[in-house]
Amino acid sequence: MKGCRNCANWQALEEFLDRLDPAAKDQKVQIGRCKRYAPRPLTPGAGANGAEPDGDSRWPRVASDDWCGEWDPQFD
């Protein structure tokens, strides 16, 4: 099954959601970082609640059962 958990561009974090991942037997959905494309810096005024962002850029956080359509398998 295609999903972020099985993508070569996904880096797992030690953070889990309270639901099961259909691609992983008896495992909860895990949060990870998608490293498919380089992170983009935030634009001015894009901070939460209108606050100015700190100028930092980060890899997007995605759930292990997400799928972007540009999936690259970990294994051939």
Predicted model as a PDB file, atoms N, CA, C, CB and O in Angstrom, pLDDT in the B-factor column:
MODEL        1                                                                  
ATOM      1  N   MET A   1       0.839  -1.178   0.000  1.00 64.00           N  
ATOM      2  CA  MET A   1       0.000   0.000   0.000  1.00 64.00           C  
ATOM      3  C   MET A   1       0.888   1.246   0.000  1.00 64.00           C  
ATOM      4  CB  MET A   1      -0.956  -0.005   1.218  1.00 64.00           C  
ATOM      5  O   MET A   1       1.852   1.331   0.761  1.00 64.00           O  
ATOM      6  N   LYS A   2       0.557   2.197  -0.848  1.00 74.00           N  
ATOM      7  CA  LYS A   2       1.321   3.435  -0.910  1.00 74.00           C  
ATOM      8  C   LYS A   2       0.969   4.322   0.272  1.00 74.00           C  
ATOM      9  CB  LYS A   2       1.060   4.171  -2.234  1.00 74.00           C  
ATOM     10  O   LYS A   2      -0.196   4.452   0.649  1.00 74.00           O  
ATOM     11  N   GLY A   3       1.977   4.917   0.836  1.00 84.00           N  
ATOM     12  CA  GLY A   3       1.800   5.831   1.961  1.00 84.00           C  
ATOM     13  C   GLY A   3       3.147   6.371   2.363  1.00 84.00           C  
ATOM     14  O   GLY A   3       4.183   5.833   1.972  1.00 84.00           O  
ATOM     15  N   CYS A   4       3.138   7.428   3.139  1.00 90.00           N  
ATOM     16  CA  CYS A   4       4.397   8.063   3.537  1.00 90.00           C  
ATOM     17  C   CYS A   4       5.320   7.097   4.287  1.00 90.00           C  
ATOM     18  CB  CYS A   4       4.111   9.282   4.408  1.00 90.00           C  
ATOM     19  O   CYS A   4       6.540   7.165   4.135  1.00 90.00           O  
ATOM     20  N   ARG A   5       4.745   6.203   5.092  1.00 88.00           N  
ATOM     21  CA  ARG A   5       5.562   5.270   5.876  1.00 88.00           C  
ATOM     22  C   ARG A   5       6.500   4.459   4.979  1.00 88.00           C  
ATOM     23  CB  ARG A   5       4.661   4.323   6.682  1.00 88.00           C  
ATOM     24  O   ARG A   5       7.604   4.112   5.398  1.00 88.00           O  
ATOM     25  N   ASN A   6       6.080   4.159   3.770  1.00 87.00           N  
ATOM     26  CA  ASN A   6       6.857   3.324   2.853  1.00 87.00           C  
ATOM     27  C   ASN A   6       7.579   4.118   1.778  1.00 87.00           C  
ATOM     28  CB  ASN A   6       5.961   2.320   2.202  1.00 87.00           C  
ATOM     29  O   ASN A   6       8.006   3.551   0.772  1.00 87.00           O  
ATOM     30  N   CYS A   7       7.720   5.428   1.979  1.00 89.00           N  
ATOM     31  CA  CYS A   7       8.364   6.286   0.982  1.00 89.00           C  
ATOM     32  C   CYS A   7       9.819   6.556   1.375  1.00 89.00           C  
ATOM     33  CB  CYS A   7       7.589   7.619   0.830  1.00 89.00           C  
ATOM     34  O   CYS A   7      10.132   6.733   2.552  1.00 89.00           O  
ATOM     35  N   ALA A   8      10.690   6.583   0.387  1.00 90.00           N  
ATOM     36  CA  ALA A   8      12.110   6.832   0.631  1.00 90.00           C  
ATOM     37  C   ALA A   8      12.380   8.250   1.130  1.00 90.00           C  
ATOM     38  CB  ALA A   8      12.901   6.581  -0.636  1.00 90.00           C  
ATOM     39  O   ALA A   8      13.440   8.514   1.698  1.00 90.00           O  
ATOM     40  N   ASN A   9      11.433   9.162   0.925  1.00 91.00           N  
ATOM     41  CA  ASN A   9      11.626  10.560   1.317  1.00 91.00           C  
ATOM     42  C   ASN A   9      11.073  10.883   2.697  1.00 91.00           C  
ATOM     43  CB  ASN A   9      10.984  11.462   0.306  1.00 91.00           C  
ATOM     44  O   ASN A   9      11.131  12.038   3.118  1.00 91.00           O  
ATOM     45  N   TRP A  10      10.541   9.902   3.414  1.00 92.00           N  
ATOM     46  CA  TRP A  10       9.900  10.120   4.705  1.00 92.00           C  
ATOM     47  C   TRP A  10      10.844   9.747   5.838  1.00 92.00           C  
ATOM     48  CB  TRP A  10       8.601   9.313   4.806  1.00 92.00           C  
ATOM     49  O   TRP A  10      11.461   8.682   5.822  1.00 92.00           O  
ATOM     50  N   GLN A  11      10.950  10.640   6.827  1.00 94.00           N  
ATOM     51  CA  GLN A  11      11.798  10.395   8.000  1.00 94.00           C  
ATOM     52  C   GLN A  11      10.900  10.368   9.232  1.00 94.00           C  
ATOM     53  CB  GLN A  11      12.922  11.494   8.143  1.00 94.00           C  
ATOM     54  O   GLN A  11      10.291  11.379   9.581  1.00 94.00           O  
ATOM     55  N   ALA A  12      10.816   9.222   9.886  1.00 95.00           N  
ATOM     56  CA  ALA A  12       9.928   9.038  11.034  1.00 95.00           C  
ATOM     57  C   ALA A  12      10.384   9.838  12.250  1.00 95.00           C  
ATOM     58  CB  ALA A  12       9.843   7.567  11.394  1.00 95.00           C  
ATOM     59  O   ALA A  12      11.580   9.988  12.500  1.00 95.00           O  
ATOM     60  N   LEU A  13       9.412  10.345  12.997  1.00 95.00           N  
ATOM     61  CA  LEU A  13       9.648  11.002  14.277  1.00 95.00           C  
ATOM     62  C   LEU A  13       9.018  10.126  15.360  1.00 95.00           C  
ATOM     63  CB  LEU A  13       9.053  12.467  14.299  1.00 95.00           C  
ATOM     64  O   LEU A  13       8.193   9.267  15.048  1.00 95.00           O  
ATOM     65  N   GLU A  14       9.382  10.320  16.587  1.00 95.00           N  
ATOM     66  CA  GLU A  14       8.813   9.537  17.688  1.00 95.00           C  
ATOM     67  C   GLU A  14       7.542  10.206  18.206  1.00 95.00           C  
ATOM     68  CB  GLU A  14       9.842   9.375  18.835  1.00 95.00           C  
ATOM     69  O   GLU A  14       7.434  10.543  19.385  1.00 95.00           O  
ATOM     70  N   GLU A  15       6.579  10.391  17.294  1.00 96.00           N  
ATOM     71  CA  GLU A  15       5.301  11.004  17.629  1.00 96.00           C  
ATOM     72  C   GLU A  15       4.213  10.209  16.920  1.00 96.00           C  
ATOM     73  CB  GLU A  15       5.261  12.524  17.222  1.00 96.00           C  
ATOM     74  O   GLU A  15       4.320   9.936  15.724  1.00 96.00           O  
ATOM     75  N   PHE A  16       3.169   9.837  17.651  1.00 96.00           N  
ATOM     76  CA  PHE A  16       2.126   8.972  17.106  1.00 96.00           C  
ATOM     77  C   PHE A  16       0.749   9.592  17.302  1.00 96.00           C  
ATOM     78  CB  PHE A  16       2.179   7.588  17.762  1.00 96.00           C  
ATOM     79  O   PHE A  16       0.524  10.334  18.258  1.00 96.00           O  
ATOM     80  N   LEU A  17      -0.172   9.283  16.390  1.00 95.00           N  
ATOM     81  CA  LEU A  17      -1.556   9.705  16.500  1.00 95.00           C  
ATOM     82  C   LEU A  17      -2.375   8.562  17.087  1.00 95.00           C  
ATOM     83  CB  LEU A  17      -2.117  10.142  15.121  1.00 95.00           C  
ATOM     84  O   LEU A  17      -1.928   7.415  17.110  1.00 95.00           O  
ATOM     85  N   ASP A  18      -3.555   8.875  17.553  1.00 94.00           N  
ATOM     86  CA  ASP A  18      -4.399   7.874  18.213  1.00 94.00           C  
ATOM     87  C   ASP A  18      -5.326   7.184  17.207  1.00 94.00           C  
ATOM     88  CB  ASP A  18      -5.230   8.530  19.333  1.00 94.00           C  
ATOM     89  O   ASP A  18      -6.542   7.150  17.399  1.00 94.00           O  
ATOM     90  N   ARG A  19      -4.748   6.637  16.137  1.00 93.00           N  
ATOM     91  CA  ARG A  19      -5.494   5.834  15.173  1.00 93.00           C  
ATOM     92  C   ARG A  19      -4.528   4.850  14.522  1.00 93.00           C  
ATOM     93  CB  ARG A  19      -6.193   6.735  14.098  1.00 93.00           C  
ATOM     94  O   ARG A  19      -3.321   5.089  14.483  1.00 93.00           O  
ATOM     95  N   LEU A  20      -5.061   3.753  14.017  1.00 93.00           N  
ATOM     96  CA  LEU A  20      -4.220   2.722  13.409  1.00 93.00           C  
ATOM     97  C   LEU A  20      -3.917   3.065  11.960  1.00 93.00           C  
ATOM     98  CB  LEU A  20      -4.897   1.348  13.497  1.00 93.00           C  
ATOM     99  O   LEU A  20      -4.753   3.621  11.248  1.00 93.00           O  
ATOM    100  N   ASP A  21      -2.707   2.724  11.536  1.00 90.00           N  
ATOM    101  CA  ASP A  21      -2.258   2.924  10.155  1.00 90.00           C  
ATOM    102  C   ASP A  21      -2.663   1.692   9.353  1.00 90.00           C  
ATOM    103  CB  ASP A  21      -0.699   3.168  10.079  1.00 90.00           C  
ATOM    104  O   ASP A  21      -2.230   0.586   9.676  1.00 90.00           O  
ATOM    105  N   PRO A  22      -3.489   1.856   8.309  1.00 86.00           N  
ATOM    106  CA  PRO A  22      -3.930   0.690   7.544  1.00 86.00           C  
ATOM    107  C   PRO A  22      -2.793  -0.043   6.818  1.00 86.00           C  
ATOM    108  CB  PRO A  22      -4.962   1.117   6.541  1.00 86.00           C  
ATOM    109  O   PRO A  22      -2.949  -1.211   6.464  1.00 86.00           O  
ATOM    110  N   ALA A  23      -1.661   0.621   6.594  1.00 80.00           N  
ATOM    111  CA  ALA A  23      -0.537  -0.008   5.897  1.00 80.00           C  
ATOM    112  C   ALA A  23       0.380  -0.773   6.840  1.00 80.00           C  
ATOM    113  CB  ALA A  23       0.263   1.038   5.155  1.00 80.00           C  
ATOM    114  O   ALA A  23       1.243  -1.525   6.388  1.00 80.00           O  
ATOM    115  N   ALA A  24       0.205  -0.590   8.145  1.00 83.00           N  
ATOM    116  CA  ALA A  24       1.076  -1.243   9.131  1.00 83.00           C  
ATOM    117  C   ALA A  24       0.212  -1.978  10.149  1.00 83.00           C  
ATOM    118  CB  ALA A  24       2.003  -0.202   9.843  1.00 83.00           C  
ATOM    119  O   ALA A  24      -0.548  -1.356  10.892  1.00 83.00           O  
ATOM    120  N   LYS A  25       0.327  -3.267  10.181  1.00 84.00           N  
ATOM    121  CA  LYS A  25      -0.514  -4.091  11.048  1.00 84.00           C  
ATOM    122  C   LYS A  25      -0.317  -3.729  12.522  1.00 84.00           C  
ATOM    123  CB  LYS A  25      -0.207  -5.575  10.826  1.00 84.00           C  
ATOM    124  O   LYS A  25       0.795  -3.786  13.046  1.00 84.00           O  
ATOM    125  N   ASP A  26      -1.411  -3.359  13.174  1.00 88.00           N  
ATOM    126  CA  ASP A  26      -1.457  -3.066  14.608  1.00 88.00           C  
ATOM    127  C   ASP A  26      -0.492  -1.969  15.047  1.00 88.00           C  
ATOM    128  CB  ASP A  26      -1.163  -4.309  15.378  1.00 88.00           C  
ATOM    129  O   ASP A  26      -0.064  -1.957  16.200  1.00 88.00           O  
ATOM    130  N   GLN A  27      -0.144  -1.050  14.150  1.00 90.00           N  
ATOM    131  CA  GLN A  27       0.701   0.087  14.518  1.00 90.00           C  
ATOM    132  C   GLN A  27      -0.090   1.371  14.352  1.00 90.00           C  
ATOM    133  CB  GLN A  27       1.994   0.126  13.661  1.00 90.00           C  
ATOM    134  O   GLN A  27      -0.905   1.500  13.438  1.00 90.00           O  
ATOM    135  N   LYS A  28       0.159   2.322  15.249  1.00 94.00           N  
ATOM    136  CA  LYS A  28      -0.512   3.616  15.156  1.00 94.00           C  
ATOM    137  C   LYS A  28       0.122   4.462  14.058  1.00 94.00           C  
ATOM    138  CB  LYS A  28      -0.455   4.357  16.506  1.00 94.00           C  
ATOM    139  O   LYS A  28       1.268   4.243  13.665  1.00 94.00           O  
ATOM    140  N   VAL A  29      -0.644   5.427  13.576  1.00 95.00           N  
ATOM    141  CA  VAL A  29      -0.148   6.372  12.587  1.00 95.00           C  
ATOM    142  C   VAL A  29       0.987   7.166  13.221  1.00 95.00           C  
ATOM    143  CB  VAL A  29      -1.285   7.316  12.078  1.00 95.00           C  
ATOM    144  O   VAL A  29       0.852   7.675  14.333  1.00 95.00           O  
ATOM    145  N   GLN A  30       2.092   7.267  12.515  1.00 96.00           N  
ATOM    146  CA  GLN A  30       3.284   7.956  13.026  1.00 96.00           C  
ATOM    147  C   GLN A  30       3.496   9.256  12.258  1.00 96.00           C  
ATOM    148  CB  GLN A  30       4.542   7.048  12.912  1.00 96.00           C  
ATOM    149  O   GLN A  30       3.226   9.330  11.059  1.00 96.00           O  
ATOM    150  N   ILE A  31       3.977  10.267  12.951  1.00 96.00           N  
ATOM    151  CA  ILE A  31       4.294  11.540  12.322  1.00 96.00           C  
ATOM    152  C   ILE A  31       5.743  11.493  11.846  1.00 96.00           C  
ATOM    153  CB  ILE A  31       4.061  12.732  13.306  1.00 96.00           C  
ATOM    154  O   ILE A  31       6.608  10.929  12.516  1.00 96.00           O  
ATOM    155  N   GLY A  32       5.994  12.082  10.702  1.00 95.00           N  
ATOM    156  CA  GLY A  32       7.349  12.127  10.159  1.00 95.00           C  
ATOM    157  C   GLY A  32       7.535  13.392   9.332  1.00 95.00           C  
ATOM    158  O   GLY A  32       6.634  14.223   9.228  1.00 95.00           O  
ATOM    159  N   ARG A  33       8.704  13.518   8.757  1.00 94.00           N  
ATOM    160  CA  ARG A  33       9.016  14.663   7.911  1.00 94.00           C  
ATOM    161  C   ARG A  33       9.161  14.203   6.473  1.00 94.00           C  
ATOM    162  CB  ARG A  33      10.300  15.372   8.389  1.00 94.00           C  
ATOM    163  O   ARG A  33       9.824  13.204   6.194  1.00 94.00           O  
ATOM    164  N   CYS A  34       8.538  14.937   5.563  1.00 93.00           N  
ATOM    165  CA  CYS A  34       8.662  14.652   4.136  1.00 93.00           C  
ATOM    166  C   CYS A  34       9.857  15.439   3.607  1.00 93.00           C  
ATOM    167  CB  CYS A  34       7.344  15.020   3.357  1.00 93.00           C  
ATOM    168  O   CYS A  34       9.902  16.665   3.714  1.00 93.00           O  
ATOM    169  N   LYS A  35      10.816  14.730   3.042  1.00 92.00           N  
ATOM    170  CA  LYS A  35      12.012  15.380   2.505  1.00 92.00           C  
ATOM    171  C   LYS A  35      12.079  15.248   0.989  1.00 92.00           C  
ATOM    172  CB  LYS A  35      13.271  14.785   3.137  1.00 92.00           C  
ATOM    173  O   LYS A  35      13.160  15.164   0.406  1.00 92.00           O  
ATOM    174  N   ARG A  36      10.903  15.231   0.359  1.00 91.00           N  
ATOM    175  CA  ARG A  36      10.825  15.136  -1.102  1.00 91.00           C  
ATOM    176  C   ARG A  36      11.394  16.385  -1.756  1.00 91.00           C  
ATOM    177  CB  ARG A  36       9.373  14.920  -1.553  1.00 91.00           C  
ATOM    178  O   ARG A  36      12.141  16.298  -2.730  1.00 91.00           O  
ATOM    179  N   TYR A  37      11.041  17.543  -1.221  1.00 89.00           N  
ATOM    180  CA  TYR A  37      11.528  18.825  -1.731  1.00 89.00           C  
ATOM    181  C   TYR A  37      12.133  19.609  -0.577  1.00 89.00           C  
ATOM    182  CB  TYR A  37      10.381  19.638  -2.416  1.00 89.00           C  
ATOM    183  O   TYR A  37      11.757  19.403   0.577  1.00 89.00           O  
ATOM    184  N   ALA A  38      13.054  20.495  -0.873  1.00 86.00           N  
ATOM    185  CA  ALA A  38      13.663  21.327   0.162  1.00 86.00           C  
ATOM    186  C   ALA A  38      12.597  22.185   0.832  1.00 86.00           C  
ATOM    187  CB  ALA A  38      14.778  22.218  -0.433  1.00 86.00           C  
ATOM    188  O   ALA A  38      11.644  22.612   0.180  1.00 86.00           O  
ATOM    189  N   PRO A  39      12.751  22.443   2.142  1.00 84.00           N  
ATOM    190  CA  PRO A  39      11.757  23.281   2.817  1.00 84.00           C  
ATOM    191  C   PRO A  39      11.787  24.704   2.272  1.00 84.00           C  
ATOM    192  CB  PRO A  39      12.002  23.291   4.333  1.00 84.00           C  
ATOM    193  O   PRO A  39      12.834  25.202   1.860  1.00 84.00           O  
ATOM    194  N   ARG A  40      10.638  25.343   2.277  1.00 75.00           N  
ATOM    195  CA  ARG A  40      10.537  26.719   1.794  1.00 75.00           C  
ATOM    196  C   ARG A  40      10.393  27.652   2.977  1.00 75.00           C  
ATOM    197  CB  ARG A  40       9.346  26.886   0.820  1.00 75.00           C  
ATOM    198  O   ARG A  40       9.652  27.354   3.914  1.00 75.00           O  
ATOM    199  N   PRO A  41      11.089  28.778   2.947  1.00 72.00           N  
ATOM    200  CA  PRO A  41      10.958  29.724   4.062  1.00 72.00           C  
ATOM    201  C   PRO A  41       9.556  30.312   4.104  1.00 72.00           C  
ATOM    202  CB  PRO A  41      12.002  30.851   3.945  1.00 72.00           C  
ATOM    203  O   PRO A  41       8.899  30.470   3.075  1.00 72.00           O  
ATOM    204  N   LEU A  42       9.117  30.628   5.298  1.00 64.00           N  
ATOM    205  CA  LEU A  42       7.807  31.246   5.470  1.00 64.00           C  
ATOM    206  C   LEU A  42       7.841  32.666   4.929  1.00 64.00           C  
ATOM    207  CB  LEU A  42       7.382  31.238   6.956  1.00 64.00           C  
ATOM    208  O   LEU A  42       8.869  33.339   4.992  1.00 64.00           O  
ATOM    209  N   THR A  43       6.727  33.110   4.404  1.00 61.00           N  
ATOM    210  CA  THR A  43       6.649  34.484   3.898  1.00 61.00           C  
ATOM    211  C   THR A  43       6.183  35.415   5.013  1.00 61.00           C  
ATOM    212  CB  THR A  43       5.690  34.572   2.677  1.00 61.00           C  
ATOM    213  O   THR A  43       5.486  34.964   5.922  1.00 61.00           O  
ATOM    214  N   PRO A  44       6.542  36.696   4.976  1.00 58.00           N  
ATOM    215  CA  PRO A  44       6.103  37.633   6.022  1.00 58.00           C  
ATOM    216  C   PRO A  44       4.585  37.645   6.160  1.00 58.00           C  
ATOM    217  CB  PRO A  44       6.607  39.050   5.716  1.00 58.00           C  
ATOM    218  O   PRO A  44       3.854  37.629   5.169  1.00 58.00           O  
ATOM    219  N   GLY A  45       4.131  37.673   7.406  1.00 55.00           N  
ATOM    220  CA  GLY A  45       2.704  37.682   7.678  1.00 55.00           C  
ATOM    221  C   GLY A  45       2.061  36.310   7.646  1.00 55.00           C  
ATOM    222  O   GLY A  45       0.846  36.201   7.808  1.00 55.00           O  
ATOM    223  N   ALA A  46       2.847  35.252   7.441  1.00 54.00           N  
ATOM    224  CA  ALA A  46       2.290  33.895   7.354  1.00 54.00           C  
ATOM    225  C   ALA A  46       2.325  33.180   8.687  1.00 54.00           C  
ATOM    226  CB  ALA A  46       3.044  33.080   6.325  1.00 54.00           C  
ATOM    227  O   ALA A  46       2.009  31.992   8.748  1.00 54.00           O  
ATOM    228  N   GLY A  47       2.699  33.866   9.759  1.00 54.00           N  
ATOM    229  CA  GLY A  47       2.757  33.239  11.077  1.00 54.00           C  
ATOM    230  C   GLY A  47       1.370  32.970  11.637  1.00 54.00           C  
ATOM    231  O   GLY A  47       0.374  33.479  11.122  1.00 54.00           O  
ATOM    232  N   ALA A  48       1.311  32.174  12.686  1.00 57.00           N  
ATOM    233  CA  ALA A  48       0.037  31.844  13.316  1.00 57.00           C  
ATOM    234  C   ALA A  48      -0.606  33.101  13.890  1.00 57.00           C  
ATOM    235  CB  ALA A  48       0.233  30.789  14.419  1.00 57.00           C  
ATOM    236  O   ALA A  48       0.074  33.935  14.487  1.00 57.00           O  
ATOM    237  N   ASN A  49      -1.915  33.234  13.710  1.00 60.00           N  
ATOM    238  CA  ASN A  49      -2.692  34.360  14.244  1.00 60.00           C  
ATOM    239  C   ASN A  49      -2.140  35.713  13.793  1.00 60.00           C  
ATOM    240  CB  ASN A  49      -2.715  34.301  15.766  1.00 60.00           C  
ATOM    241  O   ASN A  49      -2.215  36.683  14.547  1.00 60.00           O  
ATOM    242  N   GLY A  50      -1.592  35.799  12.591  1.00 56.00           N  
ATOM    243  CA  GLY A  50      -1.084  37.052  12.059  1.00 56.00           C  
ATOM    244  C   GLY A  50       0.266  37.469  12.603  1.00 56.00           C  
ATOM    245  O   GLY A  50       0.764  38.540  12.256  1.00 56.00           O  
ATOM    246  N   ALA A  51       0.876  36.637  13.460  1.00 58.00           N  
ATOM    247  CA  ALA A  51       2.189  36.969  14.012  1.00 58.00           C  
ATOM    248  C   ALA A  51       3.246  36.824  12.928  1.00 58.00           C  
ATOM    249  CB  ALA A  51       2.526  36.066  15.227  1.00 58.00           C  
ATOM    250  O   ALA A  51       3.105  36.009  12.016  1.00 58.00           O  
ATOM    251  N   GLU A  52       4.283  37.602  13.031  1.00 57.00           N  
ATOM    252  CA  GLU A  52       5.382  37.498  12.071  1.00 57.00           C  
ATOM    253  C   GLU A  52       6.129  36.181  12.295  1.00 57.00           C  
ATOM    254  CB  GLU A  52       6.352  38.712  12.204  1.00 57.00           C  
ATOM    255  O   GLU A  52       6.446  35.849  13.437  1.00 57.00           O  
ATOM    256  N   PRO A  53       6.415  35.434  11.245  1.00 55.00           N  
ATOM    257  CA  PRO A  53       7.179  34.200  11.393  1.00 55.00           C  
ATOM    258  C   PRO A  53       8.617  34.509  11.798  1.00 55.00           C  
ATOM    259  CB  PRO A  53       7.155  33.388  10.086  1.00 55.00           C  
ATOM    260  O   PRO A  53       9.101  35.627  11.623  1.00 55.00           O  
ATOM    261  N   ASP A  54       9.276  33.512  12.335  1.00 57.00           N  
ATOM    262  CA  ASP A  54      10.652  33.713  12.804  1.00 57.00           C  
ATOM    263  C   ASP A  54      11.683  33.583  11.695  1.00 57.00           C  
ATOM    264  CB  ASP A  54      10.970  32.728  13.895  1.00 57.00           C  
ATOM    265  O   ASP A  54      12.882  33.616  11.971  1.00 57.00           O  
ATOM    266  N   GLY A  55      11.251  33.434  10.449  1.00 60.00           N  
ATOM    267  CA  GLY A  55      12.176  33.315   9.331  1.00 60.00           C  
ATOM    268  C   GLY A  55      12.739  31.923   9.163  1.00 60.00           C  
ATOM    269  O   GLY A  55      13.598  31.696   8.312  1.00 60.00           O  
ATOM    270  N   ASP A  56      12.271  31.005   9.953  1.00 67.00           N  
ATOM    271  CA  ASP A  56      12.748  29.633   9.918  1.00 67.00           C  
ATOM    272  C   ASP A  56      12.003  28.862   8.828  1.00 67.00           C  
ATOM    273  CB  ASP A  56      12.566  28.952  11.297  1.00 67.00           C  
ATOM    274  O   ASP A  56      10.876  29.209   8.477  1.00 67.00           O  
ATOM    275  N   SER A  57      12.628  27.831   8.303  1.00 76.00           N  
ATOM    276  CA  SER A  57      11.943  26.938   7.377  1.00 76.00           C  
ATOM    277  C   SER A  57      12.135  25.521   7.890  1.00 76.00           C  
ATOM    278  CB  SER A  57      12.481  27.096   5.908  1.00 76.00           C  
ATOM    279  O   SER A  57      13.167  25.188   8.472  1.00 76.00           O  
ATOM    280  N   ARG A  58      11.138  24.707   7.665  1.00 82.00           N  
ATOM    281  CA  ARG A  58      11.172  23.340   8.188  1.00 82.00           C  
ATOM    282  C   ARG A  58      10.624  22.384   7.142  1.00 82.00           C  
ATOM    283  CB  ARG A  58      10.364  23.226   9.506  1.00 82.00           C  
ATOM    284  O   ARG A  58       9.864  22.770   6.254  1.00 82.00           O  
ATOM    285  N   TRP A  59      11.034  21.106   7.272  1.00 88.00           N  
ATOM    286  CA  TRP A  59      10.466  20.066   6.428  1.00 88.00           C  
ATOM    287  C   TRP A  59       9.016  19.880   6.854  1.00 88.00           C  
ATOM    288  CB  TRP A  59      11.276  18.721   6.537  1.00 88.00           C  
ATOM    289  O   TRP A  59       8.719  19.947   8.047  1.00 88.00           O  
ATOM    290  N   PRO A  60       8.103  19.650   5.909  1.00 89.00           N  
ATOM    291  CA  PRO A  60       6.695  19.448   6.265  1.00 89.00           C  
ATOM    292  C   PRO A  60       6.514  18.193   7.116  1.00 89.00           C  
ATOM    293  CB  PRO A  60       5.832  19.352   4.998  1.00 89.00           C  
ATOM    294  O   PRO A  60       7.142  17.163   6.868  1.00 89.00           O  
ATOM    295  N   ARG A  61       5.644  18.297   8.124  1.00 91.00           N  
ATOM    296  CA  ARG A  61       5.300  17.154   8.971  1.00 91.00           C  
ATOM    297  C   ARG A  61       4.071  16.481   8.371  1.00 91.00           C  
ATOM    298  CB  ARG A  61       5.037  17.596  10.459  1.00 91.00           C  
ATOM    299  O   ARG A  61       3.066  17.133   8.090  1.00 91.00           O  
ATOM    300  N   VAL A  62       4.166  15.169   8.180  1.00 93.00           N  
ATOM    301  CA  VAL A  62       3.064  14.408   7.583  1.00 93.00           C  
ATOM    302  C   VAL A  62       2.845  13.123   8.362  1.00 93.00           C  
ATOM    303  CB  VAL A  62       3.349  14.095   6.094  1.00 93.00           C  
ATOM    304  O   VAL A  62       3.751  12.623   9.029  1.00 93.00           O  
ATOM    305  N   ALA A  63       1.643  12.600   8.270  1.00 94.00           N  
ATOM    306  CA  ALA A  63       1.306  11.333   8.922  1.00 94.00           C  
ATOM    307  C   ALA A  63       1.738  10.166   8.037  1.00 94.00           C  
ATOM    308  CB  ALA A  63      -0.214  11.254   9.223  1.00 94.00           C  
ATOM    309  O   ALA A  63       1.803  10.291   6.815  1.00 94.00           O  
ATOM    310  N   SER A  64       2.027   9.047   8.662  1.00 93.00           N  
ATOM    311  CA  SER A  64       2.515   7.876   7.931  1.00 93.00           C  
ATOM    312  C   SER A  64       1.497   7.330   6.931  1.00 93.00           C  
ATOM    313  CB  SER A  64       2.893   6.787   8.907  1.00 93.00           C  
ATOM    314  O   SER A  64       1.881   6.645   5.983  1.00 93.00           O  
ATOM    315  N   ASP A  65       0.206   7.619   7.121  1.00 91.00           N  
ATOM    316  CA  ASP A  65      -0.803   7.120   6.187  1.00 91.00           C  
ATOM    317  C   ASP A  65      -1.195   8.155   5.133  1.00 91.00           C  
ATOM    318  CB  ASP A  65      -2.034   6.683   6.948  1.00 91.00           C  
ATOM    319  O   ASP A  65      -2.138   7.932   4.375  1.00 91.00           O  
ATOM    320  N   ASP A  66      -0.484   9.283   5.077  1.00 91.00           N  
ATOM    321  CA  ASP A  66      -0.701  10.272   4.017  1.00 91.00           C  
ATOM    322  C   ASP A  66      -0.063   9.772   2.731  1.00 91.00           C  
ATOM    323  CB  ASP A  66      -0.119  11.661   4.416  1.00 91.00           C  
ATOM    324  O   ASP A  66       0.752   8.850   2.753  1.00 91.00           O  
ATOM    325  N   TRP A  67      -0.432  10.378   1.618  1.00 86.00           N  
ATOM    326  CA  TRP A  67       0.175  10.045   0.333  1.00 86.00           C  
ATOM    327  C   TRP A  67       0.019  11.241  -0.583  1.00 86.00           C  
ATOM    328  CB  TRP A  67      -0.470   8.769  -0.295  1.00 86.00           C  
ATOM    329  O   TRP A  67      -1.100  11.705  -0.801  1.00 86.00           O  
ATOM    330  N   CYS A  68       1.116  11.753  -1.127  1.00 86.00           N  
ATOM    331  CA  CYS A  68       1.100  12.968  -1.933  1.00 86.00           C  
ATOM    332  C   CYS A  68       0.910  12.700  -3.418  1.00 86.00           C  
ATOM    333  CB  CYS A  68       2.371  13.728  -1.725  1.00 86.00           C  
ATOM    334  O   CYS A  68       0.584  13.624  -4.164  1.00 86.00           O  
ATOM    335  N   GLY A  69       1.098  11.498  -3.859  1.00 81.00           N  
ATOM    336  CA  GLY A  69       1.019  11.182  -5.279  1.00 81.00           C  
ATOM    337  C   GLY A  69       2.386  11.152  -5.951  1.00 81.00           C  
ATOM    338  O   GLY A  69       2.492  10.764  -7.114  1.00 81.00           O  
ATOM    339  N   GLU A  70       3.430  11.556  -5.237  1.00 83.00           N  
ATOM    340  CA  GLU A  70       4.793  11.512  -5.769  1.00 83.00           C  
ATOM    341  C   GLU A  70       5.640  10.519  -4.980  1.00 83.00           C  
ATOM    342  CB  GLU A  70       5.438  12.914  -5.730  1.00 83.00           C  
ATOM    343  O   GLU A  70       6.849  10.692  -4.823  1.00 83.00           O  
ATOM    344  N   TRP A  71       5.002   9.518  -4.508  1.00 72.00           N  
ATOM    345  CA  TRP A  71       5.592   8.491  -3.656  1.00 72.00           C  
ATOM    346  C   TRP A  71       6.761   7.799  -4.346  1.00 72.00           C  
ATOM    347  CB  TRP A  71       4.540   7.466  -3.260  1.00 72.00           C  
ATOM    348  O   TRP A  71       6.681   7.466  -5.528  1.00 72.00           O  
ATOM    349  N   ASP A  72       7.836   7.585  -3.612  1.00 77.00           N  
ATOM    350  CA  ASP A  72       9.022   6.896  -4.111  1.00 77.00           C  
ATOM    351  C   ASP A  72       9.283   5.722  -3.167  1.00 77.00           C  
ATOM    352  CB  ASP A  72      10.276   7.867  -4.198  1.00 77.00           C  
ATOM    353  O   ASP A  72       9.633   5.949  -2.009  1.00 77.00           O  
ATOM    354  N   PRO A  73       9.125   4.476  -3.622  1.00 76.00           N  
ATOM    355  CA  PRO A  73       9.230   3.333  -2.713  1.00 76.00           C  
ATOM    356  C   PRO A  73      10.605   3.219  -2.053  1.00 76.00           C  
ATOM    357  CB  PRO A  73       8.925   2.058  -3.463  1.00 76.00           C  
ATOM    358  O   PRO A  73      11.633   3.516  -2.660  1.00 76.00           O  
ATOM    359  N   GLN A  74      10.592   2.780  -0.793  1.00 73.00           N  
ATOM    360  CA  GLN A  74      11.852   2.561  -0.073  1.00 73.00           C  
ATOM    361  C   GLN A  74      12.605   1.360  -0.636  1.00 73.00           C  
ATOM    362  CB  GLN A  74      11.586   2.356   1.425  1.00 73.00           C  
ATOM    363  O   GLN A  74      13.836   1.324  -0.616  1.00 73.00           O  
ATOM    364  N   PHE A  75      11.866   0.390  -1.133  1.00 64.00           N  
ATOM    365  CA  PHE A  75      12.465  -0.851  -1.606  1.00 64.00           C  
ATOM    366  C   PHE A  75      12.134  -1.064  -3.072  1.00 64.00           C  
ATOM    367  CB  PHE A  75      11.983  -2.043  -0.769  1.00 64.00           C  
ATOM    368  O   PHE A  75      11.033  -0.734  -3.514  1.00 64.00           O  
ATOM    369  N   ASP A  76      13.065  -1.607  -3.822  1.00 57.00           N  
ATOM    370  CA  ASP A  76      12.822  -1.902  -5.250  1.00 57.00           C  
ATOM    371  C   ASP A  76      12.270  -3.288  -5.421  1.00 57.00           C  
ATOM    372  CB  ASP A  76      14.108  -1.757  -6.070  1.00 57.00           C  
ATOM    373  O   ASP A  76      12.004  -3.713  -6.545  1.00 57.00           O  
TER     374      ASP A  76                                                      
ENDMDL                                                                          
END                                                                             
